Amino acid sequence: MTDPRVLVLIPARMAATRLPGKPLLELAGLPMIVHVLRRAEASGIGRVAVATDTAEIAAVVMAHGGEAVMTRSDHPSGSDRIFEAASRLDPDCEAEIVVNLQGDFPTITPGNIRDVLAPLADAGVDIATLAAEIHTEEEATNPNVVKAVGSMVSPRRLRALYFTRATAPHGEGPRYHHIGLYAYRRKALERFVGLPPSPLERQEKLEQLRALEAGMRIDIGIVDSVPRGVDTAADLEATRRILTSRS
């Protein structure tokens, strides 16, 4: 029995600029979105649904036994899409926590999905997310790798101070690769999507900075590895090899 207080939503759309039709691309015999769906279901943390504006994606999800909810096509972000989906699926607000799991993380582990809930055990935390320590210079200097900068509040948890595409923090010491998986308190998600884009969000092109600029608290669980996201054709082939080797 999954926890009715947790709703896991996977936003998915076909209009990715670098890899059109990404959710339905085949990986080791299954569409990408189905791999993500299976991992979310295996986490066992709550009800799982795919939030999409595309009937074809919804049909594939349902054909594989999953739940899908249709949302508007004009959402500026995945957070806006999951807020609409949560409102449709759970109008009575039974779910207290809404998890936003990106639909292009087919190698994420069920354990990591469970890990994102841990920081919310602290009542002062509005939003929880994950990061893993960076071990290579290429990762540290790559602007496509978002770095999480925070204060250590326990051996496996940071309180977020900033997120950046730059190499940060400066100097000796650990750096952390942010993983785009979020768990929101329901009220925090509602507040977040009601805020206008913030100056730092627009400058860095990082949505989570809107929450920090508004004074919301984001805590970061530290995990051991980063799931491979699929943004390019090269990512797709590498992920196919990973998933094929596991099957």
Rosetta silent file (secondary structure, phi, psi, omega in degrees, C-alpha in Angstrom):
SEQUENCE: MTDPRVLVLIPARMAATRLPGKPLLELAGLPMIVHVLRRAEASGIGRVAVATDTAEIAAVVMAHGGEAVMTRSDHPSGSDRIFEAASRLDPDCEAEIVVNLQGDFPTITPGNIRDVLAPLADAGVDIATLAAEIHTEEEATNPNVVKAVGSMVSPRRLRALYFTRATAPHGEGPRYHHIGLYAYRRKALERFVGLPPSPLERQEKLEQLRALEAGMRIDIGIVDSVPRGVDTAADLEATRRILTSRS
SCORE:     score description
SCORE:     0.000 S_00000001
   1 L     0.000  123.950  178.536    0.000    0.000    0.000 S_00000001
   2 L   -82.137  161.395 -175.967    1.482    3.339   -1.023 S_00000001
   3 L   -80.694  119.038 -179.171    1.252    6.414    1.179 S_00000001
   4 L   -67.873  -11.865  179.486   -1.741    8.602    0.180 S_00000001
   5 L   -80.412   -8.427 -177.697    0.094   11.622    1.577 S_00000001
   6 E  -120.559  130.747  177.746    2.652   11.432   -1.268 S_00000001
   7 E  -122.466  119.160 -179.876    1.929   12.030   -4.954 S_00000001
   8 E  -100.569  119.355 -177.700    4.721   11.338   -7.466 S_00000001
   9 E  -119.480  136.903 -177.822    4.257   13.188  -10.752 S_00000001
  10 E  -117.448  101.247  178.774    6.351   12.803  -13.886 S_00000001
  11 E   -72.553  137.331 -178.257    5.982   15.743  -16.306 S_00000001
  12 E  -148.357  132.293  176.448    6.452   14.719  -19.942 S_00000001
  13 L  -143.029  161.293 -174.074    6.078   16.549  -23.228 S_00000001
  14 L   -88.985  -11.845 -165.821    7.130   15.893  -26.815 S_00000001
  15 L   -91.103   29.317  175.866    8.573   19.318  -27.628 S_00000001
  16 L   -61.933  131.222 -173.327   12.163   18.929  -26.381 S_00000001
  17 L   -71.618  -38.737 -175.552   14.312   21.030  -28.697 S_00000001
  18 L   -85.105  -23.081 -177.060   17.431   18.840  -28.710 S_00000001
  19 L  -144.271   74.822 -176.264   15.677   15.463  -28.762 S_00000001
  20 L   -56.462  142.995  179.803   12.120   15.765  -30.112 S_00000001
  21 L    71.401   20.038 -172.230    9.718   13.061  -28.996 S_00000001
  22 H   -51.999  -45.242 -175.266   12.059   12.143  -26.147 S_00000001
  23 H   -59.040  -26.133 -175.306    9.549   10.469  -23.766 S_00000001
  24 H  -101.914    4.105  177.154    8.637    7.832  -26.352 S_00000001
  25 L   -66.790  140.927 -174.007   12.137    6.990  -27.570 S_00000001
  26 E   -80.321  134.576  175.397   12.919    3.300  -27.117 S_00000001
  27 E  -136.553  114.934  177.950   15.433    2.165  -24.500 S_00000001
  28 L    49.946   42.113  172.795   16.047   -1.548  -23.939 S_00000001
  29 L    90.985   -2.418 -179.800   12.620   -2.453  -25.277 S_00000001
  30 E  -134.885  150.060  173.273   10.527    0.180  -23.518 S_00000001
  31 E   -62.300  148.635 -178.045    9.736    3.864  -24.095 S_00000001
  32 H   -53.075  -44.187 -176.400   11.804    6.165  -21.884 S_00000001
  33 H   -62.419  -29.815  179.527    8.772    7.423  -19.975 S_00000001
  34 H   -72.314  -36.503  175.011    7.846    3.847  -19.027 S_00000001
  35 H   -59.152  -45.319 -179.601   11.311    3.251  -17.537 S_00000001
  36 H   -65.366  -42.983  177.038   10.850    6.324  -15.331 S_00000001
  37 H   -56.383  -46.877 -178.860    7.312    5.257  -14.439 S_00000001
  38 H   -61.078  -39.862 -179.239    8.540    1.792  -13.397 S_00000001
  39 H   -69.477  -38.155  177.294   11.217    3.264  -11.123 S_00000001
  40 H   -64.780  -42.969  178.518    8.737    5.621   -9.504 S_00000001
  41 H   -63.180  -40.408 -178.543    6.312    2.742   -8.913 S_00000001
  42 H   -68.399  -21.159  178.485    9.123    0.585   -7.487 S_00000001
  43 H   -66.330  -28.585  175.732   10.005    3.317   -4.983 S_00000001
  44 L    67.780   21.938 -174.126    6.704    2.571   -3.241 S_00000001
  45 L   -93.033  -15.572 -178.230    6.408    6.060   -1.768 S_00000001
  46 L   173.668 -177.142  176.810    3.024    7.090   -3.151 S_00000001
  47 E   -62.973  139.099 -176.879    0.606    7.303   -6.042 S_00000001
  48 E  -120.672  134.645  175.009    2.407    7.751   -9.380 S_00000001
  49 E  -148.762  151.250  173.605    1.130    9.488  -12.510 S_00000001
  50 E   -95.394  129.291  178.543    2.549   10.995  -15.687 S_00000001
  51 E  -104.206  117.358 -172.896    1.475   14.600  -16.346 S_00000001
  52 E  -142.999  160.625  173.431    1.446   15.372  -20.053 S_00000001
  53 L  -108.645   10.478 -172.649   -0.081   17.566  -22.727 S_00000001
  54 L  -121.529  119.275 -177.455    0.262   14.856  -25.381 S_00000001
  55 H   -60.888  -33.386 -179.254   -2.389   12.186  -25.932 S_00000001
  56 H   -64.423  -40.990  177.274    0.196    9.827  -27.447 S_00000001
  57 H   -64.542  -46.048  179.646    2.287    9.873  -24.246 S_00000001
  58 H   -58.461  -41.659 -178.760   -0.806    9.310  -22.110 S_00000001
  59 H   -64.082  -41.529  179.303   -1.842    6.361  -24.294 S_00000001
  60 H   -65.068  -44.428  179.007    1.581    4.699  -23.998 S_00000001
  61 H   -59.077  -47.692 -177.865    1.639    5.155  -20.219 S_00000001
  62 H   -68.533  -33.358  177.352   -1.836    3.655  -19.831 S_00000001
  63 H   -64.435  -24.546  177.699   -1.012    0.796  -22.207 S_00000001
  64 L  -100.133   18.996  172.670    1.785   -0.139  -19.809 S_00000001
  65 L    84.314    8.862 -179.132   -0.517   -0.053  -16.800 S_00000001
  66 L   -94.547  173.405  177.678    0.355    3.424  -15.587 S_00000001
  67 L  -104.541  138.170  178.267   -1.777    6.436  -14.731 S_00000001
  68 E  -131.895  149.035  176.392   -1.688    9.585  -16.870 S_00000001
  69 E  -131.888  131.584  179.841   -3.307   12.984  -16.495 S_00000001
  70 E   -82.088  136.608  179.617   -3.739   15.483  -19.309 S_00000001
  71 L  -129.117  169.641  179.756   -2.582   19.037  -18.627 S_00000001
  72 L   -63.253  157.428 -177.986   -2.494   22.305  -20.544 S_00000001
  73 L   -91.981   -6.439 -172.377    0.118   22.744  -23.257 S_00000001
  74 L  -102.551   18.478 -179.370    1.156   26.282  -22.305 S_00000001
  75 L   -70.154  135.300  179.668    2.934   25.630  -19.009 S_00000001
  76 L   -76.682  -16.203 -176.864    6.300   27.434  -18.749 S_00000001
  77 L  -153.420  166.244  175.593    7.829   24.713  -16.557 S_00000001
  78 H   -64.500  -31.038  179.044    7.454   21.209  -15.210 S_00000001
  79 H   -64.168  -41.949  177.097    6.564   22.655  -11.802 S_00000001
  80 H   -63.878  -38.474 -179.785    3.545   24.431  -13.263 S_00000001
  81 H   -65.530  -42.514 -177.834    2.520   21.219  -15.016 S_00000001
  82 H   -72.501  -27.937  176.903    2.697   19.130  -11.845 S_00000001
  83 H   -65.769  -43.781  176.307    0.749   21.737   -9.887 S_00000001
  84 H   -62.410  -43.466 -178.404   -2.100   21.488  -12.400 S_00000001
  85 H   -63.158  -41.728  178.476   -1.844   17.693  -12.373 S_00000001
  86 H   -62.607  -39.710  179.661   -1.935   17.551   -8.567 S_00000001
  87 H   -65.100  -35.513  179.494   -5.003   19.788   -8.550 S_00000001
  88 H   -74.882  -44.439 -174.362   -6.750   17.488  -11.049 S_00000001
  89 H   -78.422  -29.150 -172.874   -5.769   14.171   -9.458 S_00000001
  90 L  -136.345   64.037 -175.211   -6.138   15.216   -5.836 S_00000001
  91 L   -64.026  -21.988  179.424   -8.654   18.080   -5.629 S_00000001
  92 L   -88.123    2.746  176.588   -9.258   17.414   -1.925 S_00000001
  93 L    58.756   38.814  175.102   -5.518   17.909   -1.176 S_00000001
  94 L   -66.236  -36.784  178.599   -5.133   14.529    0.529 S_00000001
  95 L   -75.897  123.735 -179.941   -1.513   14.446   -0.699 S_00000001
  96 L   -91.615  -20.986 -178.007    0.665   16.602    1.524 S_00000001
  97 E  -127.461  132.424  177.557    3.867   16.080   -0.513 S_00000001
  98 E  -117.957  121.441  179.791    4.211   16.322   -4.295 S_00000001
  99 E   -98.292  130.438  176.996    7.307   14.810   -5.916 S_00000001
 100 E  -105.624  105.471 -178.911    8.449   16.160   -9.278 S_00000001
 101 E  -108.762  117.920 -178.148   10.396   13.415  -11.094 S_00000001
 102 L   -62.895  140.505 -178.172   11.804   14.371  -14.482 S_00000001
 103 L   -77.267    0.054  178.898   10.704   12.128  -17.321 S_00000001
 104 L  -113.499   31.680  176.094   14.228   11.924  -18.764 S_00000001
 105 L  -114.788   60.918 -174.870   15.839   10.098  -15.805 S_00000001
 106 L   -68.639  -14.511  179.685   15.403    6.470  -16.933 S_00000001
 107 L  -100.147    3.572  178.998   18.400    5.271  -14.897 S_00000001
 108 L   -63.068  146.021 -178.787   17.330    6.783  -11.578 S_00000001
 109 L   -92.544  149.483  173.276   17.030    4.204   -8.812 S_00000001
 110 H   -55.314  -33.694  178.881   13.913    3.668   -6.714 S_00000001
 111 H   -62.993  -41.142  178.331   16.152    4.232   -3.696 S_00000001
 112 H   -66.581  -34.587  176.375   17.099    7.722   -4.848 S_00000001
 113 H   -64.183  -40.644  175.907   13.433    8.568   -5.362 S_00000001
 114 H   -64.857  -37.593 -176.460   12.811    7.504   -1.767 S_00000001
 115 H   -58.535  -30.109 -173.050   15.846    9.520   -0.613 S_00000001
 116 L   -69.008  -16.516 -179.920   14.305   12.826   -1.697 S_00000001
 117 L   -79.183  -23.579 -170.248   11.670   12.618    1.044 S_00000001
 118 H   -55.809  -45.897 -178.195   14.124   12.513    3.948 S_00000001
 119 H   -60.376  -23.879 -178.372   14.773   16.280    4.320 S_00000001
 120 H   -74.887   -3.710  171.707   11.023   16.895    4.700 S_00000001
 121 H   -65.272  -22.031  174.208   11.141   15.152    8.070 S_00000001
 122 L   -86.905  118.665 -175.311   12.302   18.592    9.247 S_00000001
 123 L   -63.417  -18.049 -179.966    9.195   20.767    9.506 S_00000001
 124 L   -81.587   -7.582 -176.588   11.203   23.846    8.548 S_00000001
 125 L   -90.410  129.415  177.750   11.992   22.525    5.053 S_00000001
 126 L   -89.142  -40.729 -173.862    9.723   23.651    2.195 S_00000001
 127 E  -137.006  138.373  175.828   11.350   21.773   -0.705 S_00000001
 128 E  -117.154  147.421  177.323   13.724   18.794   -0.766 S_00000001
 129 E  -149.626 -174.520 -175.436   16.085   17.803   -3.548 S_00000001
 130 E  -129.705  159.081  171.932   19.244   15.709   -4.102 S_00000001
 131 E  -154.364  160.567  175.819   22.898   16.141   -5.043 S_00000001
 132 E  -131.342  148.207 -177.706   26.007   13.982   -5.365 S_00000001
 133 E   -65.292  140.517  178.128   29.622   14.947   -4.792 S_00000001
 134 L   -85.627  135.675 -177.229   31.598   15.958   -7.891 S_00000001
 135 L  -121.799   -3.670 -179.202   34.797   13.988   -8.496 S_00000001
 136 L  -127.948  151.542  179.092   36.098   15.245  -11.859 S_00000001
 137 H   -66.806  -35.332  179.587   37.266   18.613  -13.126 S_00000001
 138 H   -60.784  -42.170  178.948   35.165   18.232  -16.278 S_00000001
 139 H   -67.224  -39.496 -177.561   32.033   17.908  -14.157 S_00000001
 140 H   -66.887  -31.273 -175.442   33.076   20.821  -11.941 S_00000001
 141 H  -101.184   -5.521 -177.051   33.593   23.196  -14.861 S_00000001
 142 L   -76.548  120.027 -179.863   30.722   22.074  -17.122 S_00000001
 143 L   -68.818  -14.806  175.835   27.972   24.745  -17.213 S_00000001
 144 L   -80.360  -11.321  174.266   25.404   22.044  -18.004 S_00000001
 145 L   -95.123  115.352 -179.629   26.128   20.543  -14.581 S_00000001
 146 L   -82.409  129.106 -179.950   24.251   22.554  -11.967 S_00000001
 147 E   -98.040  134.203  176.349   26.189   22.942   -8.732 S_00000001
 148 E   -98.757  126.284  179.293   24.421   23.003   -5.379 S_00000001
 149 E  -114.615  126.483 -176.857   26.041   25.212   -2.744 S_00000001
 150 E  -157.330  171.437  175.624   24.883   24.775    0.825 S_00000001
 151 E   -96.405  133.375 -179.102   25.623   24.605    4.531 S_00000001
 152 E   -71.365  122.669  177.212   26.037   21.148    6.026 S_00000001
 153 E  -107.362  -14.724  172.495   23.264   20.447    8.541 S_00000001
 154 E  -162.233  170.716 -175.253   24.070   16.742    8.943 S_00000001
 155 L   -58.101  -24.290 -177.896   26.564   14.331    7.316 S_00000001
 156 L  -123.884   26.652 -178.578   24.217   13.645    4.376 S_00000001
 157 E  -149.511  137.433  175.614   22.263   16.881    4.148 S_00000001
 158 E  -116.694  149.510  165.404   22.829   20.474    3.086 S_00000001
 159 E   -95.960  120.251 -172.952   20.689   23.553    3.504 S_00000001
 160 E   -66.228  132.246  171.665   20.751   25.180    0.067 S_00000001
 161 E  -106.103  -33.604 -176.780   22.300   28.633   -0.213 S_00000001
 162 E  -165.107  157.343  170.712   22.587   28.823   -4.005 S_00000001
 163 E  -128.528  139.327 -175.304   22.479   26.851   -7.253 S_00000001
 164 E  -153.151  155.515  173.170   24.705   27.819  -10.173 S_00000001
 165 L   -87.891  -11.709  177.981   26.093   26.721  -13.515 S_00000001
 166 L   -75.022  169.274  174.867   29.461   28.181  -12.533 S_00000001
 167 L   -80.244  110.666 -174.031   32.200   26.223  -10.774 S_00000001
 168 L  -153.721  151.849   -3.507   31.329   26.787   -7.123 S_00000001
 169 L   -74.590  162.695  178.513   32.194   27.123   -4.361 S_00000001
 170 L   -72.091  153.352  172.714   35.697   28.419   -5.035 S_00000001
 171 L    91.050 -173.878 -177.441   38.713   26.848   -3.350 S_00000001
 172 L   -75.051  145.859  178.287   39.454   23.496   -1.789 S_00000001
 173 L   129.754  171.566 -174.982   36.618   21.316   -0.594 S_00000001
 174 L   -70.680  149.363  168.485   33.687   19.336   -1.948 S_00000001
 175 L  -123.355  154.720 -172.704   31.416   20.483   -4.744 S_00000001
 176 E  -128.122  134.304  177.962   28.016   18.961   -5.431 S_00000001
 177 E   -88.046  115.405 -179.457   26.193   18.070   -8.657 S_00000001
 178 E   -72.590  138.776  177.498   22.527   18.948   -8.277 S_00000001
 179 E  -109.594  124.406 -172.227   19.999   16.275   -9.280 S_00000001
 180 E   -79.000   58.509  174.711   16.718   17.687  -10.600 S_00000001
 181 E  -121.381  127.970 -174.447   14.346   15.680   -8.428 S_00000001
 182 E  -127.914  144.723  168.472   12.157   17.661   -6.030 S_00000001
 183 E  -121.945  119.057 -178.194    9.737   16.925   -3.207 S_00000001
 184 E  -106.762  139.563  160.460    7.497   19.870   -2.343 S_00000001
 185 E   -65.147  143.268 -174.324    5.191   20.367    0.551 S_00000001
 186 H   -54.058  -45.209 -179.557    1.838   20.941   -1.140 S_00000001
 187 H   -65.609  -34.961  178.841    1.566   24.516    0.189 S_00000001
 188 H   -67.018  -39.803  177.593    5.147   25.249   -0.879 S_00000001
 189 H   -63.665  -43.358  179.309    4.417   24.107   -4.445 S_00000001
 190 H   -60.899  -43.521  178.415    1.319   26.293   -4.561 S_00000001
 191 H   -64.837  -44.242 -175.809    3.316   29.287   -3.342 S_00000001
 192 H   -59.004  -49.391 -176.372    6.210   28.566   -5.720 S_00000001
 193 H   -71.263  -16.237  176.914    4.142   28.434   -8.913 S_00000001
 194 H   -84.633  -10.091  179.911    2.372   31.636   -7.878 S_00000001
 195 L   -83.550  146.894  173.996    5.636   33.583   -7.721 S_00000001
 196 L   -74.508  155.175  174.491    6.944   35.479  -10.758 S_00000001
 197 L   -54.155  137.200 -174.921   10.302   34.392  -12.223 S_00000001
 198 L   -93.347  164.345 -179.193   13.058   35.965  -10.108 S_00000001
 199 H   -58.707  -45.933 -179.383   16.112   37.915  -11.323 S_00000001
 200 H   -69.903  -34.568  175.054   18.634   35.192  -10.470 S_00000001
 201 H   -57.841  -45.907 -179.406   16.360   32.524  -11.943 S_00000001
 202 H   -67.734  -36.746 -177.798   16.334   34.408  -15.231 S_00000001
 203 H   -70.695  -46.931 -177.646   20.089   35.015  -15.146 S_00000001
 204 H   -86.292  -15.583 -173.151   21.148   31.449  -14.312 S_00000001
 205 L    59.270   48.225  178.926   18.137   29.826  -16.034 S_00000001
 206 L  -133.261  110.878 -172.689   17.536   27.786  -12.871 S_00000001
 207 L   -61.913  -33.650 -175.015   13.968   27.679  -11.625 S_00000001
 208 H   -65.738  -19.662  178.049   14.841   26.684   -8.044 S_00000001
 209 H   -66.436  -24.496  175.527   16.489   30.070   -7.443 S_00000001
 210 H   -58.489  -42.309 -179.860   12.988   31.594   -7.461 S_00000001
 211 H   -66.478  -44.808 -179.565   12.252   29.712   -4.245 S_00000001
 212 H   -63.884  -41.279 -179.732   15.495   30.772   -2.565 S_00000001
 213 H   -65.975  -24.426  178.059   15.003   34.413   -3.553 S_00000001
 214 L   -88.095    3.450  178.232   11.532   34.262   -2.005 S_00000001
 215 L    84.899   11.397  177.801   12.973   33.014    1.293 S_00000001
 216 L   -79.063  149.090 -178.387   11.805   29.415    0.926 S_00000001
 217 L   -96.756  125.361  174.623   13.988   26.714    2.458 S_00000001
 218 E  -115.614  124.074  173.083   15.424   23.995    0.216 S_00000001
 219 E  -110.212  150.176 -170.527   17.378   21.141    1.804 S_00000001
 220 E  -121.104  119.127  172.270   19.520   18.758   -0.217 S_00000001
 221 E   -81.631  134.502  179.861   19.987   15.060    0.482 S_00000001
 222 E   -92.426  124.829  178.360   23.446   13.797   -0.496 S_00000001
 223 E  -119.263  174.730 -169.952   23.448   10.560   -2.510 S_00000001
 224 L   -86.793  -21.483 -176.289   26.266    8.521   -4.021 S_00000001
 225 L  -150.817  161.132 -178.870   25.692    8.934   -7.751 S_00000001
 226 L  -101.920  124.932  174.770   23.933   11.052  -10.359 S_00000001
 227 L   -65.256  145.229 -178.151   21.298    9.392  -12.583 S_00000001
 228 L   -79.032  118.474  172.762   22.044    9.947  -16.235 S_00000001
 229 L   -80.699  157.173 -178.483   19.688   12.446  -17.824 S_00000001
 230 L  -117.327  104.039  179.771   18.882   12.159  -21.525 S_00000001
 231 L  -118.641  -21.688 -174.901   19.187   15.461  -23.387 S_00000001
 232 L  -132.233  170.327  177.180   21.128   14.560  -26.536 S_00000001
 233 H   -62.575  -35.309  178.383   21.517   11.701  -29.003 S_00000001
 234 H   -66.318  -41.355  175.914   24.812   10.782  -27.298 S_00000001
 235 H   -59.460  -41.574 -178.107   23.040   10.610  -23.914 S_00000001
 236 H   -60.463  -46.455 -179.005   20.408    8.388  -25.489 S_00000001
 237 H   -66.502  -40.640  179.040   22.943    5.880  -26.785 S_00000001
 238 H   -63.668  -40.188  179.926   24.865    5.823  -23.499 S_00000001
 239 H   -68.507  -38.023  175.844   21.645    5.241  -21.570 S_00000001
 240 H   -57.474  -42.774 -179.245   20.632    2.450  -23.949 S_00000001
 241 H   -64.874  -41.281  179.841   23.920    0.705  -23.173 S_00000001
 242 H   -61.674  -48.861 -175.381   23.400    1.102  -19.416 S_00000001
 243 H   -71.599  -34.837  177.836   19.846   -0.246  -19.474 S_00000001
 244 H   -65.976  -38.446  179.588   20.664   -3.067  -21.872 S_00000001
 245 H   -67.679  -25.555  179.753   23.500   -4.195  -19.605 S_00000001
 246 H   -83.137  -23.242 -173.511   21.074   -4.309  -16.652 S_00000001
 247 L   -84.028    0.000    0.000   18.409   -6.325  -18.463 S_00000001
